[in-house]
Amino acid sequence: MEKIREFCHPNFYDKFECPICKTSKDAPVVLVGIPGTEDGNIMEAAQVHSSCYQLWLRMRDIDFEVVECK
């Protein structure tokens, strides 16, 4: 089961837009690794609305657990 850490707000520093819903809504986000950007144990990531990503995972029958923001 994949554990996903949720952040309460997106980082709006670089004009955030969710790649799934294409909005900039201020809602909890998760960081999703970008394949091909690995450098040792470091990887670039994209901010995605948590609800959008959870729906995407459910549609693909992927088990996950969200560690909610506080």
C-alpha positions, 0 to 999 in steps of 0.5 A: 500500500502506498502512503501519501503525505498530504500538505494543507495548501499548495505552494503558489510561488511558481503559479500552481496549477493542478495537472489533473483538474487544471485549476489553482484552487487552494486545497490540500495537495500531494507531491507526485514524483516525475519519472525520469528526474531521479538523481540518486535519492532525489526526484522532482515532483509535481503538486497535485490536488489530493482529491484529484490524485485520490480519484486517479488512484481509485480509478486504477485500483491502486491501494493507498493511504493518505497521511492527512495534513494537520 
